[in-house]
């Protein structure tokens, strides 16, 4: 067990647990902040309004966000340095996760590639720590299981060595298969997993179940999206009356569903809007009934 979930799945209609613990020792709020959007167009370069981005990050922390997710490829590098400029020295309660293993050769997404070379991964972790201004990274993800220049197990072993050396505190995995997760767990404790999972798309359902079983946290991609499966009308027909009953938006209900449907879920919605940020955080206080949770869960197959 690498992570203690602070409660079981809510089935009583009460509020979902408000905190979750990463790796057994890092307690954070159930709704984090994904910083990827605070970059240039197509996640390339600097965010065009740097003062606004700095203000948003500070607003997020002031509003109670205790978990921020970034990656070295966001920019590349600009997202990490932005977070440092906005928030360093960091509040004691703030946990920052970053990732390494992707490289980006230009503005076009076709230049994105995965690298698993152990020396590259070591360099990536050390330089992320420098950009963030930390001695040890709280949670460091292998950003992809798709690299072919080194065996996957060797890549995980590299992160395990960095953990032993004190460069990173906990290991996470992104863009991996269930088999890769299990292989990694045989090498080192895996504290977190990310995958595509929301009210419309359940691609990461097997990874979510595995995270629950092992005690890892699960950060779903696109947590508030419901227009990805070509069935937006059907999904909206279920979400809208639930949202009306709670005086909420459909996006807030979609986010609250994550918190109620799994004790392992740690969604990290991103935004560039202070108002949207406030809406996201308010979703943690929505108490869905067991029937409402079941109706939303039934919208897509858990496969």
matplotlib code that plots the C-alpha trace (Angstrom):
import matplotlib.pyplot as plt

x = [0.0, 1.5, -1.4, -4.1, -7.5, -9.1, -12.6, -14.5, -16.7, -19.7, -23.0, -25.1, -25.7, -23.2, -20.3, -17.3, -14.1, -12.3, -8.7, -6.6, -3.1, -0.4, 2.3, 1.2, 2.5, 1.3, -2.3, -3.9, -7.3, -9.4, -9.4, -6.0, -4.9, -3.5, -1.2, -0.8, -3.0, -0.7, 1.5, 1.4, -0.8, -0.5, 1.3, 4.3, 6.2, 5.2, 1.6, 0.8, -0.3, 2.3, 0.9, -2.5, -1.0, 0.9, -2.2, -4.2, -1.7, -1.6, -5.4, -5.6, -3.3, -5.1, -8.4, -7.2, -5.5, -2.8, -1.9, -0.5, 0.4, 2.9, 5.5, 8.8, 7.4, 4.7, 6.3, 8.8, 10.0, 8.1, 5.3, 7.7, 9.5, 6.2, 5.1, 8.3, 8.0, 4.4, 4.6, 8.2, 9.0, 6.2, 3.7, 4.5, 1.2, 1.6, 2.5, 3.8, 3.9, 5.9, 6.8, 9.6, 10.1, 8.6, 10.6, 9.2, 11.0, 8.8, 5.3, 3.7, 2.5, 4.2, 7.5, 6.5, 8.5, 9.1, 12.6, 13.5, 17.2, 18.2, 20.7, 18.0, 15.5, 18.0, 18.8, 15.1, 14.4, 17.4, 16.6, 12.9, 13.9, 16.1, 13.4, 10.9, 13.4, 13.0, 15.6, 13.2, 10.2, 7.1, 5.7, 7.5, 5.8, 7.3, 5.3, 5.1, 5.3, 5.8, 9.6, 11.4, 15.0, 15.2, 13.2, 10.3, 11.5, 14.8, 13.0, 11.1, 14.3, 15.9, 13.1, 13.4, 17.1, 16.2, 13.8, 16.5, 18.8, 16.3, 15.8, 12.1, 9.8, 7.2, 6.9, 3.9, 3.1, 1.3, 0.4, 1.0, -0.9, -2.2, 0.6, 3.2, 1.7, 1.9, 5.5, 6.4, 4.8, 7.1, 10.1, 9.1, 6.0, 3.8, 2.0, 0.0, -1.4, -3.0, -5.2, -8.1, -11.3, -14.5, -18.2, -18.0, -14.8, -13.6, -10.3, -8.5, -11.0, -8.6, -5.9, -8.4, -9.3, -5.7, -4.9, -7.8, -6.5, -2.9, -3.7, -2.4, -4.1, -5.7, -5.7, -8.2, -7.5, -10.1, -12.1, -14.9, -15.3, -18.4, -18.3, -15.7, -17.7, -20.2, -23.0, -23.1, -26.9, -27.4, -24.9, -26.3, -29.8, -28.6, -26.3, -28.6, -31.4, -28.8, -27.1, -30.4, -31.2, -27.8, -27.7, -24.6, -23.2, -22.9, -19.1, -19.3, -21.5, -19.0, -16.2, -18.2, -18.9, -15.2, -15.0, -18.0, -17.4, -13.9, -11.9, -8.7, -9.7, -7.7, -8.9, -6.7, -8.9, -7.0, -8.3, -7.0, -10.1, -10.3, -14.1, -13.8, -11.2, -13.7, -16.4, -14.1, -13.2, -16.8, -17.6, -15.9, -18.9, -21.6, -23.2, -24.5, -26.9, -26.1, -28.7, -27.2, -23.7, -25.1, -26.9, -23.8, -21.6, -24.1, -23.4, -20.3, -18.9, -16.2, -13.9]
y = [0.0, 3.3, 5.7, 6.0, 7.0, 9.0, 7.4, 4.9, 5.6, 7.8, 6.1, 7.9, 11.2, 13.0, 15.1, 13.3, 13.1, 16.5, 15.2, 12.4, 11.2, 10.6, 8.0, 7.7, 11.1, 13.9, 15.0, 17.2, 18.5, 16.4, 18.9, 20.0, 22.4, 21.3, 24.1, 23.0, 25.7, 28.3, 28.1, 29.4, 28.1, 24.3, 24.1, 25.8, 28.8, 31.3, 32.1, 35.4, 37.2, 36.3, 38.6, 37.1, 33.6, 34.5, 35.9, 32.8, 30.5, 32.6, 32.8, 29.0, 28.6, 31.3, 29.5, 26.3, 24.4, 22.1, 20.1, 21.5, 19.4, 20.4, 18.8, 19.7, 19.4, 22.1, 25.0, 23.2, 24.3, 27.6, 26.1, 25.0, 28.4, 30.2, 28.2, 29.0, 32.7, 32.8, 30.7, 30.2, 30.0, 27.4, 27.1, 24.1, 22.4, 22.8, 19.6, 20.0, 17.1, 17.3, 14.8, 13.8, 11.6, 13.6, 15.9, 18.6, 19.8, 22.6, 24.2, 21.3, 18.4, 16.0, 17.0, 15.4, 12.3, 10.0, 9.4, 6.7, 6.9, 6.6, 9.5, 11.7, 10.9, 11.6, 15.0, 15.7, 15.2, 17.2, 20.1, 20.1, 20.4, 23.3, 25.1, 24.6, 25.6, 22.5, 20.1, 17.2, 16.8, 15.7, 13.5, 12.8, 11.0, 9.1, 11.0, 8.2, 4.4, 4.6, 5.3, 2.6, 3.7, 1.9, -1.0, 0.3, -1.5, 0.3, 3.6, 2.8, 1.6, 5.0, 6.7, 4.3, 5.2, 8.9, 8.2, 6.4, 9.4, 11.9, 13.7, 12.7, 11.7, 9.6, 8.0, 8.4, 7.0, 8.7, 7.3, 3.6, 0.4, -1.8, -4.3, -1.5, -0.4, -3.9, -4.2, -0.9, -1.9, -4.9, -2.5, 0.4, 1.8, 3.7, 6.5, 8.0, 7.2, 9.4, 8.3, 9.5, 9.1, 11.2, 11.0, 10.3, 8.4, 5.6, 4.6, 4.5, 2.5, -0.5, 1.8, 3.4, 0.0, -0.9, 2.3, 1.7, -1.8, -0.7, 2.5, 4.8, 8.1, 8.4, 11.7, 11.6, 13.5, 16.0, 15.5, 17.9, 17.1, 15.4, 16.1, 13.6, 10.5, 11.9, 11.5, 14.9, 15.2, 12.0, 13.0, 16.5, 15.0, 13.3, 16.0, 19.0, 18.0, 16.9, 20.2, 22.1, 20.2, 21.3, 24.8, 23.9, 23.7, 20.5, 20.8, 21.0, 17.9, 16.1, 17.0, 16.1, 12.7, 11.9, 12.5, 10.4, 7.5, 6.6, 7.4, 7.2, 10.1, 13.3, 15.4, 18.3, 20.5, 23.3, 26.8, 30.3, 31.9, 32.8, 32.4, 28.9, 28.1, 29.1, 26.9, 23.9, 24.2, 24.7, 21.3, 19.6, 20.7, 19.2, 16.2, 13.9, 11.1, 7.5, 7.5, 10.5, 8.9, 5.7, 7.5, 9.3, 6.2, 4.4, 6.9, 5.1, 1.6, 1.0, -0.7]
z = [0.0, -1.0, -0.3, 2.3, 1.0, 3.7, 3.3, 1.3, -1.7, -0.7, -1.1, 1.5, -0.2, 2.1, 1.0, -0.4, 1.7, 1.4, 1.6, 0.2, 1.1, -1.4, -0.6, 3.0, 4.1, 1.8, 2.6, 0.0, -0.9, -3.2, -6.1, -7.3, -10.0, -13.4, -14.6, -18.2, -19.6, -18.3, -21.3, -24.8, -27.6, -28.0, -24.7, -26.4, -24.9, -22.3, -21.2, -23.0, -19.9, -17.2, -14.5, -14.9, -14.7, -11.5, -10.0, -10.8, -9.2, -6.1, -6.1, -6.3, -3.3, -1.3, -2.1, -0.6, -3.4, -1.9, -5.0, -8.3, -11.3, -14.0, -16.3, -17.8, -21.3, -20.6, -22.5, -22.4, -18.9, -18.8, -16.6, -13.9, -13.8, -13.8, -10.7, -9.0, -9.7, -8.5, -5.4, -4.2, -1.3, -1.2, 1.7, 3.8, 2.9, -0.9, -2.9, -6.4, -8.9, -12.1, -14.9, -17.2, -20.2, -23.0, -25.3, -27.6, -30.7, -31.8, -31.9, -33.8, -31.7, -34.2, -32.6, -29.3, -28.5, -25.5, -24.1, -21.5, -21.5, -17.8, -18.0, -19.6, -16.9, -14.2, -15.9, -16.3, -12.6, -11.4, -13.7, -12.8, -9.2, -10.0, -12.0, -9.3, -6.6, -4.5, -3.1, -3.5, -5.8, -3.9, -6.7, -10.0, -12.8, -15.7, -18.3, -20.8, -21.0, -24.7, -24.9, -26.9, -26.3, -22.9, -21.4, -19.3, -16.2, -16.5, -16.7, -13.5, -11.8, -12.6, -10.8, -7.9, -7.7, -7.7, -4.9, -2.9, -3.5, -2.2, -5.5, -5.6, -2.8, -4.6, -8.0, -10.4, -13.8, -16.8, -20.2, -19.1, -19.6, -16.8, -17.4, -17.2, -13.9, -12.5, -13.7, -12.1, -8.8, -8.7, -8.8, -6.5, -4.7, -7.2, -5.4, -8.3, -11.8, -14.4, -17.2, -19.4, -17.4, -17.0, -17.2, -21.0, -21.5, -19.2, -21.0, -17.7, -15.7, -15.3, -14.0, -11.6, -10.2, -9.9, -8.1, -5.6, -5.0, -4.3, -2.5, -5.2, -6.1, -9.5, -11.4, -14.2, -17.4, -18.7, -15.5, -16.4, -20.1, -21.3, -25.0, -26.1, -26.8, -29.4, -26.9, -25.4, -25.6, -23.7, -21.0, -20.7, -20.2, -17.1, -15.8, -16.2, -13.8, -11.2, -11.6, -11.3, -8.0, -6.5, -7.9, -9.8, -13.4, -15.4, -15.1, -11.3, -11.2, -13.5, -11.1, -8.0, -9.5, -9.5, -5.7, -4.9, -7.3, -6.1, -2.9, -5.0, -7.3, -7.3, -10.2, -11.3, -13.5, -15.3, -16.1, -16.9, -15.3, -11.6, -11.8, -13.2, -10.6, -7.9, -9.5, -9.6, -6.0, -5.0, -6.6, -3.6, -1.4, -3.6, -1.9, -4.6, -3.7, -4.3, -7.1, -8.8, -8.7, -10.1, -12.9, -14.0, -13.7, -16.0, -18.8, -20.1, -19.8, -17.2, -19.6]

ax = plt.figure().add_subplot(projection="3d")
ax.plot(x, y, z, "-o")
ax.set_aspect("equal")
plt.show()
